[in-house]
Amino acid sequence: MPTLPLISSLREYRVEWLRYDLSSGLAIAAVGLPSAIAYPALAGLPPEVGIYASILSVLGYALLGSSRQLIVGPDAGTVTVLAAVLVSFGLSSTAENVVASAAIAAMVGLLCFLASFLRLGFIANLLSRPILTGFMTGISLSILIGQIGRFTGVKIESDGLFAPLVEIAKKSDLIHWPSLWLGVGLFVMLRLLGKWLPSVPGPLVVMALATALSYAFDFQALGIRVVGAVPSQLPSPSIPIPDVAIGDLILGAAAVLIVSFGAGIVTARSFGAKNRYPVDANRELLGFGAANLASGLFGGFAVTASDSRTAINDLMGGKTQVAAVVSAAALALTVLFLTDALAILPTPALGAVLASAAVSLIDLKTLRELWRISRIEFLFALISIAGALSLGVLQGVIIAVVATLLYLVMEGMTPRDALLGRIPGRDGFYKLHRYPQAKPVPGVVIYLVQGSLLFYNAEHVKSRIEQLFATLAPDTKWFILDAGAAAQIDSTAAVMLDEVRAMAEERGIKFAIVELHSEPLEILERSGLLARVGPRMIFDELEEAVDLVEHQPAVERSVPRPQS
């Protein structure tokens, strides 16, 4: 049985690493505590749920995760999707939602294990960079709007982007101004600390200041809402069984998984690239699976890779997952001994932390790059933003995935193609449109399709070839299809190629195929196309086919060994 990654790293552990891991672990806990308390509010969950998730998830990832550096924890995007899933369940009490959120986390963990076993790490790519950027921007705007109630002390009942703004305008006489000024002041302080002193854990400083002010001036007596009692005990393991249909639970967990793993693997790969180590998505599924399962079994909620905690670990020089274990121990001590301080933390401070995190998630730089590089990708980013805002976060996940798949299909529907020829005095073949000095081979059309031939692009390729046939020179004797870039050919494309063969024969033109890969060759052989084309017209290399045209008549040949 393979050794657990944590055990393996401990066997190679160096004593001089310990001071780095200890300092990193304490810093990770300091940065993670504010989000652990604040993020559960996005889903209507009590703050201790976020703390439990922050403790147990890092231990789970430390056991099975492949990265020595990555730190998992609560994430605004993941919790926002979780909130939408919980709303769809229609549960009536906070206690039921706590159980359901734990069950979703455990289910996400099990789905991660299953996906890793089935080698489904590619699901990380279901949310492309433009789609993920747009989706997270939409979520960020939703989070910002959602803090209106915490900043003002007014209960906001409407959803969406503009309806809450209209509602707060109508209820302006109910605004609790001390809460608003406190929240705005803390938000500004967070933004300034992030800009001027990025190495200082701004959220921790703000929450400590807010707690001290609450104690000194008795904010609760002034009408400013506070967090309230937080249990001063660690959770015991249990199997969460919510009053939810299993099908709904699995679908909800799948939605959370797509977003959490999609965002988490981006963080993992970013730090892997920075520190020059590879990141295997299928192995990361094991780590994320262990993190979520541990969180769910101990009363937490779904987690993913935390960019802020991982960044602190990287900045402080953490060497192994021992840093994560230290952070978990620090948070556990906080639960046991500091809950009285957490109880008087003002709610506007949580709103300030969440609003600042939301602003940080809005990646205007990437959106500007997309506008400059690819307008179509920028459009898909806008579609994701609109989906998250107009249809809700849960439907926004579907919109984001569908937009990604639509983008992939659109890219594949019109594969690039080219006509090839020779440049006098040079070996090989060149695209006629790119190299003005390249000339067609006399009597031969060499058509290169640069992509797989599948059901959704077969008609496009056929129409392109029909246009070529309509303009062929009278002396054209051969039409050669270069299939070297066609990694896949399906049955629909096989029928299309047979129609092209028939069009060529009607015009007295010989039809040949060159550089077929093994799988496409098998498809064409089973479809009967190869038999109709004739084995002597199937070539391993383009040079071989053109040489035959130029120097000798076609001869009977056996089907060659396909390329691998």
Disulfide bonds with the S-S distance in Angstrom:
none
